[in-house]
């Protein structure tokens, strides 16, 4: 199925997902989404879906597609979480800008790897290492008081690094079993 044939179901899925907060907001005063929130969420959902379709369409193997799905999900959740509440402090904390480095490492690595599975594994492992390093870099720059909140930031980043590692492992497995992209 051509990429253009897959965009309609993707758009429909994004609209269905966006209808959830819209409906909930009608019955719950705690859910307050502005038009800008819906636009940003729509762009993120469609962007993540299109990115997955683009990367996964080059694969002949389900393991590669699963690896791409995990990497795109990690990217989506990283961006969404930082825009919504921020991982470090709140969404306005400048330390959250360090996460751009995680995405840059993954993107540049994917370009250099030309989406080949073993190269993608290296790029995603590098993104995992960058993700894990972010709170420590933030600690060394901003030197906050060490609290339980700081520990939770380290735990959250470790969990995200684990998601990246899972994707990298899947890309490595896809390469080991002879998956080649088109």
KOLLOKE-591785 format. One line per 3 residues: number of its first residue (from 0); for each residue z, y, x of C-alpha. Coordinates in steps of 0.1 Angstrom, whole numbers, plus 5000, padded with zeros to 4 digits. Last residue first. Example, Ala and Ser with C-alpha at 12.3 -4.5 7.8 and 13.67 -1.06 7.14 Angstrom:
// KOLLOKE-591785
1	5071 4989 5137; 5078 4955 5123;
***
This chain:
// KOLLOKE-591785
181	5001 4988 5146; 5036 4981 5158; 5045 4950 5177;
178	5072 4926 5169; 5075 4898 5195; 5108 4883 5186;
175	5126 4902 5214; 5112 4935 5201; 5126 4930 5166;
172	5159 4920 5181; 5160 4952 5202; 5152 4972 5171;
169	5180 4954 5152; 5204 4960 5181; 5195 4997 5180;
166	5201 4999 5143; 5235 4983 5147; 5243 5006 5176;
163	5234 5036 5154; 5258 5023 5127; 5285 5017 5153;
160	5280 5053 5166; 5287 5064 5130; 5319 5044 5130;
157	5330 5058 5163; 5322 5093 5151; 5344 5088 5121;
154	5372 5074 5143; 5370 5104 5166; 5371 5128 5137;
151	5401 5109 5123; 5419 5112 5156; 5413 5150 5155;
148	5427 5152 5120; 5458 5133 5131; 5465 5162 5154;
145	5457 5174 5189; 5457 5212 5189; 5421 5223 5194;
142	5405 5227 5228; 5372 5243 5217; 5349 5232 5246;
139	5366 5200 5258; 5375 5189 5223; 5339 5195 5211;
136	5326 5175 5240; 5350 5147 5231; 5340 5149 5194;
133	5303 5147 5203; 5305 5118 5228; 5304 5090 5202;
130	5273 5105 5186; 5256 5109 5220; 5263 5073 5228;
127	5249 5062 5195; 5218 5084 5200; 5212 5068 5234;
124	5215 5033 5217; 5189 5046 5192; 5165 5057 5219;
121	5169 5025 5239; 5163 5004 5208; 5133 5025 5199;
118	5118 5017 5233; 5123 4980 5226; 5107 4983 5192;
115	5077 5005 5200; 5079 5037 5179; 5059 5056 5206;
112	5090 5052 5228; 5087 5088 5240; 5085 5100 5204;
109	5113 5077 5193; 5135 5090 5222; 5127 5126 5213;
106	5138 5119 5177; 5170 5100 5186; 5181 5124 5213;
103	5173 5154 5190; 5193 5138 5161; 5224 5133 5183;
100	5220 5167 5198; 5219 5183 5163; 5253 5168 5160;
97	5267 5195 5184; 5261 5220 5156; 5293 5206 5140;
94	5313 5223 5167; 5303 5257 5151; 5327 5250 5122;
91	5312 5262 5090; 5309 5228 5073; 5346 5222 5078;
88	5368 5210 5107; 5346 5186 5126; 5326 5163 5104;
85	5314 5191 5082; 5319 5192 5044; 5285 5192 5027;
82	5261 5202 5054; 5277 5180 5080; 5280 5150 5057;
79	5244 5153 5045; 5230 5156 5081; 5249 5126 5094;
76	5243 5106 5062; 5206 5111 5063; 5204 5103 5100;
73	5225 5072 5096; 5203 5061 5066; 5171 5068 5087;
70	5185 5046 5115; 5195 5018 5092; 5161 5019 5075;
67	5143 5018 5108; 5163 4988 5119; 5155 4971 5086;
64	5118 4978 5090; 5119 4964 5125; 5137 4933 5113;
61	5112 4929 5085; 5082 4926 5109; 5047 4940 5109;
58	5059 4975 5115; 5040 5008 5116; 5047 5014 5079;
55	5084 5013 5087; 5083 5046 5107; 5063 5066 5081;
52	5080 5051 5050; 5114 5057 5066; 5106 5093 5074;
49	5092 5098 5039; 5124 5085 5023; 5146 5106 5046;
46	5126 5137 5039; 5125 5131 5002; 5163 5127 5001;
43	5170 5156 5024; 5146 5179 5006; 5160 5169 4973;
40	5196 5175 4985; 5186 5209 4999; 5170 5219 4966;
37	5199 5206 4945; 5224 5224 4966; 5203 5256 4965;
34	5203 5254 4926; 5240 5254 4928; 5262 5223 4925;
31	5297 5225 4911; 5314 5191 4905; 5351 5197 4898;
28	5343 5210 4863; 5334 5175 4852; 5313 5167 4821;
25	5281 5186 4826; 5286 5184 4864; 5284 5146 4861;
22	5249 5149 4846; 5236 5171 4874; 5254 5151 4901;
19	5236 5120 4889; 5202 5136 4881; 5196 5141 4918;
16	5195 5103 4923; 5169 5100 4896; 5149 5128 4911;
13	5150 5112 4945; 5139 5078 4930; 5110 5095 4912;
10	5099 5112 4944; 5100 5079 4963; 5081 5061 4935;
7	5054 5088 4937; 5053 5089 4975; 5045 5052 4979;
4	5008 5055 4969; 5003 5083 4995; 5017 5059 5022;
1	4990 5034 5014; 5000 5000 5000;
***
